Amino acid sequence: MTIWAVLPAAGIGRRMGSTIPKQYLTIDGAPLILHSLRRLSAVSEIQKIIVVIHPEDNRGLNCKNQSVKNSKTAL
């Protein structure tokens, strides 16, 4: 059985009053989305991770081309 994780990251930061979406804010030297991906990647049962981004989010396009720890696939 293949187990997938879905990481919702489609916010635009409006409620926070930020010009940067929350998932890209830096915490402890890395964007919040990277912290989430690292945690999900550490779960051995998860084979695939889907990151859901806003249709107009150009920052998230680079995620598809980057490898994810433990050879998990970012779509």
Residue, then its C-alpha position, 0 to 999 in steps of 0.5 A: m500500500t502506498i501512503w501519500a501525504v498532502l501538505p496544504a501550502a496555498g495561503i497568500g498571507r492576507r490574514m497575517g497581513s504579510t506580503i510573504p505567504k506564511q509557508y515561505l516565512t523563515i523560522d530558524g534559518a529555513p522556510l516554514i514549508l521546508h520544516s514541514l517537508r522535513r517532518l513528513s519526510a522523516v515518516s518512513e511510511i510516507q512514500k509520496i508528498i503532494v504540496v498544494i500551492h496557490p495557482e499564482d505561486n511562482r515560488g513553489l514551482n522550484c519544489k518540483n525540481q528539488s529532491v526530497k529527503n529519503s527519495k520521496t517524490a515531490l509532484 
